[in-house]
Amino acid sequence: MTTSVSSRQDFEIHPQLVDPLLPELLHPERLLWTPRELADLTSTVTTELTTGLRGLLRFDEDHRWWARLALTDGVELWLLSWLPGQRTKPHDHGGASGSFTVLQGELGEEYRYPGGPVRRRTHVAGEGIGFGAGRAHQVTGIGTEPAASVHAYSPPLVATREYGTLAEVPAEIPSLAPILGR
């Protein structure tokens, strides 16, 4: 796993990502991103920085690989790789909003909002989704080819909560307000 970053101004960017577009996309003055803004970010990064992202990608048969691409006070951006069958545990994002866009391959997702049914979706290369703070999910690499995806979360650095199954998601995801002092 790689998480090294280099500091530039009031944000951090992975040292191997040198495309000048990325700093422009990060909006360090923005302290809280909406699901739509996060989806636009992951979509643009996936579309416009494809070569740089592919240069970073690693695949590991023993566990999923990831690298933090960027961090500001308002957003964190990650690149994740998935071999067929690799998956996350069911989890929420601790009250943070999120997004992901598939760079290559296919991802299966089971997701649930508190009190709602478990639903399933397939996401293919070029497709993305933004989601609010109350969503829990489990993501799996599907198909026969390796997959990769770009993820963004706001606010950043909020711990995820894992569940045994999506049926265990509580009726209400706790608010971030007490944690963040907002």
C-alpha positions in Angstrom: 0.0 0.0 0.0 1.3 3.4 -0.8 0.2 6.6 1.0 3.2 8.9 0.6 2.3 12.4 -0.4 4.1 15.6 -1.0 2.9 18.9 0.5 2.1 21.8 -1.9 0.6 25.0 -0.5 -2.4 24.1 1.7 -3.0 20.7 0.3 -1.2 17.4 -0.3 -0.8 15.6 -3.6 0.7 12.2 -4.3 4.3 12.9 -5.5 3.9 10.8 -8.7 0.9 12.8 -9.8 2.4 15.8 -11.6 -0.5 16.9 -13.8 -1.2 20.6 -13.2 -4.9 20.0 -13.5 -5.2 18.2 -10.1 -4.4 21.2 -7.9 -7.0 23.2 -9.8 -9.7 20.5 -9.1 -9.1 20.4 -5.4 -10.5 23.8 -4.3 -8.7 23.9 -1.0 -11.0 26.8 0.1 -14.0 24.4 0.0 -14.4 22.8 3.4 -17.4 20.6 2.8 -18.2 19.0 -0.6 -21.6 17.8 -1.7 -22.1 14.3 -3.2 -22.6 16.0 -6.6 -19.3 17.9 -6.3 -17.5 14.7 -5.2 -18.9 12.8 -8.1 -17.8 15.6 -10.5 -14.3 15.4 -8.9 -13.9 11.6 -9.2 -15.3 11.7 -12.8 -13.0 14.4 -13.9 -9.9 12.9 -12.3 -10.7 9.5 -13.8 -11.3 11.0 -17.3 -8.5 13.6 -17.4 -5.7 12.0 -15.3 -6.0 8.5 -16.7 -2.4 8.1 -17.7 -1.0 9.3 -14.4 -3.5 7.0 -12.5 -2.5 4.0 -14.5 1.1 4.7 -13.8 0.4 4.5 -10.0 -1.8 1.4 -10.1 -0.7 -1.8 -8.4 -2.6 -5.1 -8.1 -1.9 -7.5 -5.2 -3.4 -11.0 -5.0 -3.3 -11.1 -1.2 -5.2 -7.9 -0.5 -6.7 -4.8 -2.1 -4.2 -2.0 -2.9 -4.8 1.8 -2.5 -3.0 5.1 -2.6 -4.1 8.5 -1.4 -4.0 10.9 -4.3 -4.7 14.2 -2.6 -5.9 15.7 0.7 -7.2 19.1 1.6 -9.2 20.3 4.7 -12.4 19.5 2.8 -11.7 16.4 0.7 -9.6 13.3 0.4 -9.0 11.5 -2.9 -8.0 7.8 -3.3 -7.1 5.4 -6.1 -8.1 1.7 -5.3 -7.4 -1.5 -7.2 -9.6 -4.6 -7.2 -8.8 -8.1 -8.6 -11.9 -10.2 -9.3 -13.4 -11.3 -6.0 -11.6 -8.7 -3.8 -14.1 -6.8 -1.7 -14.5 -4.4 1.2 -16.4 -5.4 4.3 -19.8 -3.8 4.6 -19.2 -0.3 5.9 -20.3 3.3 6.1 -18.1 6.3 5.9 -18.7 7.6 9.4 -21.1 10.3 8.3 -18.9 11.6 5.4 -20.3 12.0 1.9 -18.5 10.1 -0.8 -18.2 9.3 -4.4 -16.4 6.8 -6.7 -15.9 6.5 -10.4 -14.6 3.3 -12.1 -11.4 3.8 -14.0 -11.3 0.3 -15.5 -13.1 -3.0 -15.1 -16.3 -3.6 -13.2 -17.3 -3.2 -9.6 -20.4 -4.7 -7.9 -21.9 -2.8 -5.1 -24.5 -3.7 -2.5 -25.7 -0.7 -0.6 -28.3 0.4 1.9 -29.6 3.6 3.4 -30.6 3.3 7.1 -34.0 1.6 7.3 -34.1 0.8 3.6 -33.6 -2.4 1.7 -30.3 -3.7 0.5 -29.9 -2.9 -3.2 -27.3 -4.0 -5.8 -25.7 -2.2 -8.7 -22.9 -2.8 -11.2 -20.5 0.0 -12.0 -18.4 -0.2 -15.2 -15.5 1.9 -16.5 -16.5 5.5 -16.8 -19.5 5.2 -14.4 -19.6 7.0 -11.0 -21.8 7.8 -8.2 -22.0 10.4 -5.4 -23.7 9.5 -2.1 -24.7 11.2 1.1 -23.6 10.6 4.6 -26.2 7.9 5.5 -25.2 5.3 2.9 -23.5 2.0 3.8 -22.1 -0.4 1.2 -19.9 -3.3 0.2 -17.9 -3.0 -3.0 -16.5 -6.1 -4.9 -14.3 -6.5 -8.0 -16.4 -8.4 -10.5 -15.9 -9.7 -14.0 -12.7 -11.3 -15.2 -10.4 -8.3 -15.5 -8.7 -6.2 -12.8 -10.6 -3.1 -11.8 -9.6 0.3 -10.4 -11.6 3.2 -9.1 -11.1 6.8 -7.8 -12.9 7.7 -4.5 -13.5 11.0 -2.7 -14.8 11.7 0.8 -15.8 14.9 2.5 -15.1 15.8 5.2 -11.8 13.9 4.9 -10.2 11.5 7.4 -13.4 10.3 9.0 -13.2 6.8 10.2 -15.4 4.2 8.6 -17.6 1.8 10.6 -17.7 -1.8 9.5 -20.6 -4.2 9.9 -21.0 -8.0 9.7 -23.7 -7.5 7.0 -25.5 -4.5 5.6 -28.6 -5.6 7.6 -26.7 -4.5 10.7 -26.6 -0.8 9.6 -28.3 1.2 12.3 -31.5 3.1 11.7 -29.5 6.4 11.8 -25.9 7.0 10.9 -24.5 9.2 13.7 -24.0 12.9 12.7 -20.5 14.3 12.2 -21.5 17.6 13.9 -20.2 16.7 17.4 -17.0 15.2 16.0 -16.2 18.2 13.8 -17.4 21.0 16.1 -19.8 22.3 13.4 
